[in-house]
Amino acid sequence: MHVAVAIVGYRNVGDIVGCLRALSASTYSDFEVVICENGGADAYAAVVDAAPPVLSGGQPVRVILAPHNLGFAGGVNACVGATPDADAWWLLNPDTEAAPNALSAMVERLQRGDCDAVGCTLVLPSGVIQSYGGRWRGWLARSELIGLGDRLGDPVDREVVERAQSYLSGASMLVGRRFVEVVGLMREEYFLYCEEVEWCLRGVAKGMCLGFSPDACVVHLHGTTTGAAEGVRDRPRMPVYLGERNKLLVTRDCFRRWFLVSAAASLAQLVLRCAPHGAWRHLGYGVEGWWAGVRGERGVPRWLRA
C-alpha cells in the first residue's frame, strides 16, 4: 500500500523539519511526503531550503506552494490532488512527531478491510494522552476526546474506542482511497477547525467505518502555529472565533434538526468556560464566532482577509 503523507504548513518550517526527522525513522517504507505551504512565497522558499528532497529511507519529499492561504482543508485537498496514485493518505500535522512504527501500525489496521480510515494514539509531550479518537455530541455542538488524560502505556481496548468514536483527529489520520472516492474531499469553506469532524461524520453517514490503531503513537506538540494550545485568557482571536463558528457549521451540515438547541448550548458552554477565568476578551472573540455560525458564514473571516 503506497501512502502519501500530507502535511499542511503555515510559516512553521521548524515544526516541519522535526516532523520529517521523525518520519525518516519510519519502519514502513512505501510512502512519499507532500507538503502544502500556505504561508506565501518566502515561507515556501524556507521549507524548500530546509526540507530534504529525499528522506533517509529513500522516500521523496515534495513541497507545493498554495496560491493563497487555503486553510487546513484546502491544503489537505491540494496534497491529495498532487498524489492521485496513492492508495491512502496520512494527514499529519507539522507539529507532530510520529513513532517509527506508527504508519506501519495504521496501515496494518486499514488493510484488515473492515474500516476506511484509521486514527491513532495522540499523546502530548508530557506523556498524557490527548485522544484515541473523538465523539461528537450533535445536540451540544461539542466534541469529546476519548482517552483524554490517560497515560501512555495505560491499557486501551481498540474495539471499545472504535464503537465510541464518531470522528478521527485531523492531527493524524490515515484515510483510504475508498473513503475519498465515496465521501469526497474536505470542505474548504471551514478553513480551519472542525473540518475533519464534518468529513468523518459525512463519511459515516455514507457507510464508512472508522478504525483505531492503539499501537500507532504520535506525539502532538499542539497548536504551535495557531496558538490554540494557550490558556483560556491567552488564546488569540482566530482559533477562538473559528472554533465557535465551525461547531455550528458542523451542526448545520450534519445535525440540522438540532440547530437551535445546539446554538443555545454552544453559547452557554462558551460563557461557562470564560466567565470563571475572567476571559472577557476570549468571550468576545467566541461570541463573534458564534454569531457568524448562527448566520451561516463560511470561508475565511472578513477581518482575517483584511
N, C-alpha and C positions, 0 to 999 in steps of 0.2 A: 504494500500500500504506500503510494507516494503522497507525502504530506507537504503542503505549503504552509509555512509558519507566517502568519500575517501580523505584523507589528505596525501600529499607528503611532507616530511620533509628533511632538509639537515642541520644538526648541529644547529638547531634553537629551542631547547627544550622550551625556554621561550615563543616563539610565539605559539607553540603547546599547552602549558598549558593554555594560555589565550584563545585560540580558543575553547578548551574543556570546559573551565569555562563558556563561553558564550553558548555553546551547552547544558550545564546542565540546563539552564533556558528555553529550548525549550518547547513550548506548544504542539508540535507534539511529540508523544512518540514512534511511531513504527519505530525505526531506530537503527542501530548499527554503530560503528565507526571502521574503519580500517586505520591505519597509516603505510605508507611505508617510512622507514628511509633510505635515500640514502647516508648518511654520514659515514658509516662504523660501526664497532662493538662498539666502545666507544660511539658514538652518539646514537646508538640503546640502549645501556645499560642505558644511561642518560634518554632517553624517557621512557623506561620501568620503571625506578625508579621514574620518576616524574608524569607520567600519571596514573590516577586512572584506575583500571581494569574494573570498572563499574561507570557510571555517576550517579548522584543523582536520576535520574528518572528511573534507572534500566537498562539503555542501555549499552551493553558490549563494551569495548574498546580493540582492538587487535592491537599489533604492530608487523610488519613484517620487517625483515632485508633484504634489497636488496643485491644481490650478489656482486654488484658494483654500482657505480652511474649510475642509469638508466635514469636520467633526469626526467623532469616532465611527459612527455608522458609515458615513461616506468613505472614510479611509479604509475600513474593512472591505467595503464593496469594491473599492479600487484595487485592493490586494487580490480579492477573489477574481476580478476581471483580468488581472495581469497573469494569473496562473490557471488558465482554463482546463489544463490537462491533469490537475491534481485529483487524487481520489478523496482527499479530505483536507480541511483547512483548520489549522490550530490558531485560534485567536489568542494572542498573547500580549498582555500589556508590557510596555517597555520597562516599567518599574517592577519587574518580576525576575526572579532567578529560579529556574526550574532544576529540580534534582536530575541527575544523569538518567535515571530510569523513568522519568515522568512521561515522556512521549511514548516510550515502549509500552508502559502500562495502560495508557489511554488507548493506543492503537489496538492492543490485545482485547480490551473491553469492547471497542467498536466492532472488531472483527468477529465477535461471537454472533453477530447478526440479529440480535433482538433489541437493538437500540440504534438511534440515528444520530445522536450527539452525546458527548461524554464530558462530564465535569471531573474535578479533581479535588484533592485536599489543599485548600488555600490556607497558608499559615503566615502569621505575622512574624517579623524578625525576632520577637520576644519568645517565640515558640508556642504562642497561643493560636488556636485555630480561628481563622476568620470565617470560613464557611466550608461545608462539604457540598452545599447546593443551596438553593433558595426556595422559599414558599411564598407565593403572592396571595395576600388576602384582598380579594376583589372589592368587597364592600367597604373596606377600610382604606383602600388605595395604599397599602403598606406591604413592605417586604419583610420577611423574617429569614435570617441566616441560620441554616441548620448547622448545628455544631459549634456555634459561636461561643467562645470561652473555654472550650475543651483544650486539653494539652496535646501536643504532638506525641503520638505513641499510645494515647488512650484507645481502647478498642472501639471500633465502629462497624456497624452492620451495613454492608452495601445494600442489601435488599430493602432495609428499613428506610435508608436515605432515598433510594430510587422511588419508593412508594410515596414518600412525603414531598419530594421536590416538584416544583412546577416550572422552575427555570434554572439555568446554569449561569454562573458568574462570567461576565464578559472579560474578566481579567485573565482567564484561562479556560477555554472550552474548545473541544475538538468536534468539528461538525463534518459529517459525512456528505458525500456528493448527493445522495438521495434526499437528504434534508434540504439542501439548496435547490435541487430541481423541483421538489414538491412545494416548498414553502416560499421560495424566492429569496431575495436579498433583504438586508436590514432596511428599516425605514429611515431614510436620511433626514427627514424633517424633525426627528427627535434631536438631532445634532449631537447631544451629549447627555448621558444618563438615561437609564431605563430602556434603552433600545434593545438590549439583549433579553430583557424581561418580555417585551412585546413579541420579539422574534420567537422565543421559546413558547410562549402562550399561543401564538399563531400556529406554530408547528404542532403542538399537542392537539389543538383543535382540528388539525388536518391529519391526525393519526400518527404523528411522530412520537417516538419513545425516547426518553432522556435517561442516559446511563450515568454511572458514577464509578470512578476508579479510586478506591481509598489509598492504593499504593503509589499513586501519582502525586507527588508532593511539589508544590510550587510556593516559594516564598514571595509574598506580596508586600512591597515597601509602602504602597497605598497612598495615592493622592499626591505624589511628588510634583506632578505637572499642574494640577488644578488647585491645590491647597485644600482638597476635600478632607484630608486627614486632620486638619487643625481642630482645636476645641470649638465648642459651640459659639463662643463670643468672637473667635478669630477667623472663622471661615469667610472667604471672600464672596463677593456678590454672585459670581457666575454659578458655582456649584449649588448654592442655596436656591437661587432663582430657578435654575433648570431642574433641580431635583424635585421641587414642589410642582412646577408646571407639568413636568413629564409624567409624574404619578397620575395626574388627572388625564393626560393623553392616553395612558395605558387603559384607564377606565373607559374613556370614550371609545377606544378601539376594540376592547375585549370584554368589557362588562357594562355596556351602555345602560342597561336597566338599573344599575346600581349608582348611576352618576350623581344624583342629588344627595344620596346618603354618603357616598364616598367623598364628595366635595366638602360636606359639613364635617365629616370625621377627620379629613385631612387638615382642615383649618384648626380644629380643636387640638389635634396632635401637635401642630406647629406651635400653638400658643403654650401648651403644656411643656413642650421641650425648651422653649426660650425663656419664659417668664421666671422660672426658678433661678436662672443664671443671670438675670438682668440683661439678656442678649437682645436688646431692643433694635439695634441695627440689623442683626440677623433676622429678627422678626419682620422688619420692614422689607428686607430682601425676599423673605419667604412669602409674605402676603402679596407682594408684587408678582412673584412667580405663580402663586396660587390663582390670582385673578386672571393672569394670562391663560392658565389652564382652563379656568371656567369659561373664558371666551373662546377657547379652542385655538389659540395661537400656536403656530408651528415654525420650525426653522430657526435660523439664527436670530436671537432677540435684536430688536431695532437698536437698542442702546449699545449692544456689542458691535454691530455693524458700523455704528458711528465712531 
